[in-house]
Amino acid sequence: MKVRLFFAAGLLLLLLCLSTGAAMADNGPHGGYTPTTDACAGCHRAHTAIGPNLLIENSTYELCMSCHGTAGTGADTNVQDGIYLERDGNAEVPAEGIADRGLKGGGFVNALMDTNWDGAAASMPTSSNHLADGSTGTAWGNGAIGSGAGAANFSLSCASCHDPHGGASTTGGPTYRILRSLPLDSGAAVGVNVTDETNKTYTVSDTASKTGNQYFGEGYNSVGGTWTPPDEPEVQLSAWCSQCHTRYLAPTGSGRTDSGDPNFGYRHMAGPGSPADCLQCHDWSLPAPPFLTTTSGPMWNHNVACMTCHVAHGSSAAMGGFAGVVEWPDGTVAPGGNERSSLLRVDDRGTCQLCHGK
């Protein structure tokens, strides 16, 4: 009922077109409506709709893919194949991505990624992805300590995470990638606002080498002993992701401190840190190994956040050997193999080796 009421309220606002015209969301038809906007007609029909919520497609997913899918022409971001294409007829200034380069979030069906860390991105079918078409799965870690492995039969669509009408913050302002401050059915009580980018960038920054921000994002950089915010808000995103994956957000020291949860007892930190946290284990007087050096300095100058290791939509990483038989949080082992890639950016457990090079 709450979901239906939410969509009804959002649709009413859209059809009335009462917004002020201020920039409310990401690009295109997703917000910033004027009193005489034509955007409503791009997605809705008042009397002849074929989908719920007066949609011109059968489902939210089909509607989104009509612009953002493989065959779509209304958006440069092809999220099905995880690639940026200059195809919407608009020349954005400044540019919002590099044509034919991989998207930061991977893709739902295919992903253009360098998962084997050889310096060249390749398009491959995804081995794991977030649900987006309304189907159900388990939201691992959802809920309080001791509440089980997660929420079963959890349904996700594009609109679970993104607000197509924009103005998605707790105050009705813009958010990064039009992310809802409170994902639908997450169970969270207080929303998280993820700061929008001033200049939007949808593609990874480097596909020709193993440095740069292709995998680890912009992070927080240590400059003159102070911490400066990143271009992409990884730390905010960790708090946002944990609205569904509640027990995955873990402070420094969680790897050696039992949380008391039988499924998620000892956890890798995910979220804001500081130089003092890192110095508990690392000697910063030593030079950074080459694979830990980014364009903005040693990797250990960065916070560890969800996006350090994972992509949002889908990964084509391959999992073999020990990595392919890692148990799921509920103790089961199926599906295994490549399907155990868990949205990781690098094959097997390369994400561990790249930071902890042994």
C-alpha positions in Angstrom: 0.0 0.0 0.0 2.8 2.4 0.9 4.5 1.8 -2.5 1.2 2.5 -4.3 0.6 5.6 -2.4 4.1 6.8 -3.1 3.8 6.3 -6.9 0.4 7.9 -6.9 1.6 11.0 -5.1 4.6 11.3 -7.4 2.5 10.9 -10.5 0.0 13.5 -9.2 2.9 16.0 -8.8 4.1 15.2 -12.3 0.8 15.5 -14.0 0.0 18.8 -12.3 3.5 20.1 -13.3 3.6 22.4 -10.3 7.3 22.4 -9.7 9.2 25.7 -9.9 11.5 24.8 -12.8 14.6 24.8 -10.6 17.1 22.1 -11.3 15.6 19.2 -9.3 17.4 16.1 -10.6 19.7 14.6 -13.1 19.4 15.2 -16.8 16.7 15.0 -19.4 13.1 14.5 -18.3 14.0 13.7 -14.7 12.9 16.8 -13.0 13.1 20.6 -13.3 9.6 20.7 -14.8 8.0 24.0 -16.0 4.3 24.7 -15.9 4.1 23.9 -19.6 6.5 20.9 -19.6 6.4 18.3 -22.3 8.2 15.7 -20.1 5.0 14.1 -18.8 4.1 12.9 -22.3 7.5 11.1 -22.6 6.5 8.5 -20.1 2.8 8.7 -19.3 -0.7 8.6 -20.9 -3.6 10.0 -19.0 -6.3 7.8 -20.5 -4.6 5.2 -22.8 -1.7 3.9 -20.7 -0.7 0.2 -21.1 1.2 0.0 -17.8 0.5 0.8 -14.1 1.0 4.3 -12.9 -0.2 5.4 -16.4 3.1 4.3 -18.1 3.5 4.0 -21.8 5.3 0.7 -21.3 4.2 -2.5 -19.5 6.5 -2.0 -16.5 8.9 0.5 -15.0 11.9 -1.5 -16.2 10.7 -1.6 -19.8 10.0 2.2 -19.6 13.5 2.9 -18.3 15.2 0.6 -20.9 13.3 2.3 -23.7 15.8 5.1 -23.2 18.6 3.5 -21.2 18.7 0.1 -22.8 20.6 -1.5 -25.6 18.0 -0.4 -28.2 17.2 2.9 -26.5 17.9 6.2 -28.1 16.8 8.7 -25.5 19.9 8.5 -23.2 23.6 8.2 -23.7 23.9 5.8 -20.7 23.2 2.3 -21.9 22.9 0.6 -18.5 22.0 -2.8 -20.0 25.4 -3.1 -21.6 27.3 -0.9 -19.2 28.6 1.5 -21.9 28.3 5.2 -22.7 27.1 6.1 -26.2 26.6 9.4 -27.8 23.1 8.7 -29.1 20.6 11.1 -27.5 21.3 14.0 -30.0 22.4 16.4 -27.2 25.9 17.8 -27.0 26.4 18.1 -23.2 28.8 20.9 -22.0 30.9 19.9 -20.2 30.9 16.3 -21.6 29.4 13.8 -19.3 31.3 10.8 -20.4 33.6 9.3 -23.1 31.9 7.5 -25.9 32.3 3.7 -26.0 33.8 3.7 -22.5 32.4 1.6 -19.6 29.9 3.1 -17.1 31.0 3.5 -13.5 28.1 1.2 -12.4 28.8 -1.7 -14.8 25.8 -3.1 -16.6 22.7 -5.2 -15.9 23.2 -7.6 -18.9 26.8 -7.0 -20.1 29.6 -4.9 -18.6 32.5 -3.2 -20.2 35.2 -3.7 -17.5 38.8 -4.7 -17.0 38.1 -7.4 -14.5 41.3 -9.4 -15.2 43.4 -6.2 -14.6 45.4 -6.4 -17.8 44.8 -2.8 -18.8 42.2 -3.4 -21.4 38.4 -3.3 -20.9 36.3 -6.0 -22.5 32.6 -6.4 -22.9 31.4 -9.6 -21.2 28.0 -10.9 -19.9 27.5 -10.0 -16.3 28.1 -12.7 -13.7 26.2 -10.9 -11.0 23.8 -7.9 -11.0 21.4 -6.0 -8.8 17.8 -6.9 -9.7 16.0 -4.1 -11.7 13.0 -5.7 -13.4 10.7 -6.2 -10.4 11.9 -9.8 -9.7 12.7 -10.9 -6.2 15.9 -11.9 -4.3 17.5 -11.7 -0.9 18.7 -8.3 0.4 21.7 -9.7 2.3 22.3 -8.0 5.6 19.0 -6.2 5.7 17.8 -5.7 9.3 19.1 -5.4 12.8 21.9 -7.4 14.4 20.7 -11.0 14.8 17.8 -10.8 12.4 19.0 -13.5 10.0 20.9 -13.4 6.8 18.7 -10.8 5.2 15.2 -10.0 3.8 13.9 -12.7 1.5 11.6 -12.1 -1.5 12.9 -8.6 -1.7 11.6 -7.0 -5.0 13.7 -4.4 -6.8 13.0 -2.3 -9.9 14.8 0.8 -11.2 12.4 3.0 -9.3 13.3 1.3 -6.0 16.6 3.2 -6.0 16.0 6.0 -8.5 13.3 8.7 -8.5 12.4 9.3 -12.2 10.8 12.6 -11.2 13.8 14.0 -9.4 13.8 16.1 -6.3 14.7 13.0 -4.4 16.5 14.3 -1.3 14.9 14.7 2.1 14.3 18.3 1.3 13.1 17.9 -2.3 16.5 18.8 -3.9 18.7 17.0 -6.4 20.7 13.9 -5.5 23.5 11.9 -7.1 22.0 9.8 -10.0 18.5 10.8 -8.8 18.9 8.3 -5.9 16.0 8.3 -3.6 17.0 9.4 -0.1 15.0 6.5 1.2 15.0 3.4 -1.1 11.5 1.9 -1.5 10.9 -0.9 1.0 14.4 -0.7 2.5 13.0 -0.5 6.0 15.2 2.4 6.8 13.7 5.1 9.0 15.9 8.2 8.0 16.9 9.0 4.4 20.4 9.6 3.2 21.1 12.4 0.8 23.9 11.7 -1.7 25.3 14.9 -3.0 24.8 15.5 -6.7 27.8 16.2 -9.0 28.3 19.7 -10.3 29.7 18.2 -13.5 28.2 14.8 -14.1 30.6 12.0 -15.2 29.2 8.6 -16.1 32.2 6.8 -17.4 35.3 5.3 -15.7 38.3 7.5 -15.9 40.9 5.1 -17.2 40.8 2.0 -19.4 44.3 2.0 -20.8 46.2 1.4 -17.6 45.9 0.0 -14.1 46.1 3.4 -12.4 43.6 6.2 -12.0 40.1 6.1 -10.7 38.7 3.3 -12.8 38.2 1.0 -9.9 38.5 2.8 -6.7 36.7 6.0 -7.5 37.8 9.4 -6.4 37.9 8.7 -2.6 38.9 11.1 0.0 42.4 12.5 -0.5 44.8 13.5 2.3 46.1 17.0 1.4 48.2 18.9 3.9 46.9 16.8 6.8 43.3 17.6 6.1 40.5 15.5 4.4 38.9 17.0 1.3 35.6 15.7 -0.1 35.7 13.6 -3.3 34.1 14.4 -6.7 32.0 11.3 -6.3 30.5 10.8 -2.8 31.7 7.3 -2.0 31.3 7.7 1.8 27.7 9.0 1.4 27.0 6.1 -0.9 28.1 3.6 1.7 25.6 5.0 4.1 23.0 5.0 1.3 23.7 1.4 0.3 23.4 0.3 4.0 19.8 1.4 4.1 19.1 -2.0 2.4 22.3 -3.8 3.3 22.2 -2.6 6.9 24.9 -4.7 8.5 27.4 -4.2 5.7 28.2 -0.7 7.0 31.0 -1.3 9.5 33.4 1.1 11.3 37.1 0.8 11.6 38.1 -2.1 13.8 35.1 -4.3 12.8 37.5 -6.9 11.4 38.7 -7.7 14.9 35.6 -6.8 16.9 32.6 -9.3 16.9 29.4 -7.5 16.1 27.4 -10.2 17.9 25.6 -11.2 14.7 25.8 -14.9 13.8 25.9 -14.2 10.1 27.9 -11.0 10.0 30.2 -11.3 13.0 33.5 -9.8 11.8 33.3 -7.4 8.9 35.6 -5.4 6.7 35.2 -1.7 7.4 33.1 0.3 4.9 32.7 4.0 5.4 34.6 7.0 6.6 38.0 6.6 8.0 41.1 8.7 8.9 44.9 8.4 8.7 44.9 7.3 12.3 42.7 4.3 11.4 45.1 3.3 8.7 48.2 3.8 10.8 47.0 1.0 13.1 48.2 -1.4 10.5 50.2 0.5 7.8 53.5 2.3 7.9 53.0 5.4 5.8 56.8 6.1 5.7 57.2 3.3 3.2 56.6 4.0 -0.5 53.4 2.8 -2.0 53.6 -0.4 -4.2 52.9 0.4 -7.9 49.5 -1.3 -7.9 48.4 0.8 -4.9 49.3 4.1 -6.6 46.4 6.2 -8.1 46.5 9.5 -9.9 45.8 11.2 -6.6 48.4 9.4 -4.5 48.8 6.2 -2.6 45.7 4.1 -2.3 45.9 4.1 1.5 45.1 7.8 1.4 41.5 6.8 0.5 38.5 5.8 2.5 37.2 2.3 2.0 33.6 2.4 0.8 31.2 0.1 -0.9 32.2 1.5 -4.3 35.9 0.7 -3.6 35.2 -3.0 -4.3 31.8 -3.2 -5.9 29.8 -1.7 -8.8 26.2 -0.8 -8.5 24.4 -2.4 -11.5 26.3 -5.5 -12.6 29.8 -7.0 -12.9 31.4 -9.4 -15.4 34.0 -10.6 -12.9 34.9 -14.3 -13.0 35.2 -16.4 -9.9 37.2 -19.6 -9.8 38.8 -21.8 -7.2 38.2 -20.8 -3.7 36.5 -17.6 -4.8 33.8 -19.6 -6.6 32.8 -21.6 -3.6 32.5 -18.8 -1.0 29.4 -19.4 1.1 26.5 -16.9 0.9 25.6 -15.2 4.1 23.0 -17.9 4.9 25.7 -20.6 4.6 24.5 -22.0 1.2 26.9 -22.4 -1.6 24.6 -22.3 -4.6 24.8 -20.6 -7.0 28.6 -20.7 -7.1 31.3 -20.2 -9.7 31.1 -16.9 -11.6 27.7 -16.2 -10.1 29.5 -15.6 -6.8 31.1 -12.5 -8.1 28.9 -10.3 -5.8 29.3 -7.2 -8.0 33.1 -7.2 -7.4 35.2 -5.1 -9.8 38.1 -7.6 -10.3 38.2 -11.4 -11.0 38.4 -13.8 -8.1 39.5 -11.9 -5.0 41.7 -9.4 -6.8 40.1 -6.6 -4.9 41.7 -8.0 -1.8 45.1 -8.4 -3.4 45.1 -4.9 -4.9 45.0 -3.3 -1.5 46.6 -6.0 0.7 49.2 -7.2 -1.9 50.7 -10.3 -0.4 
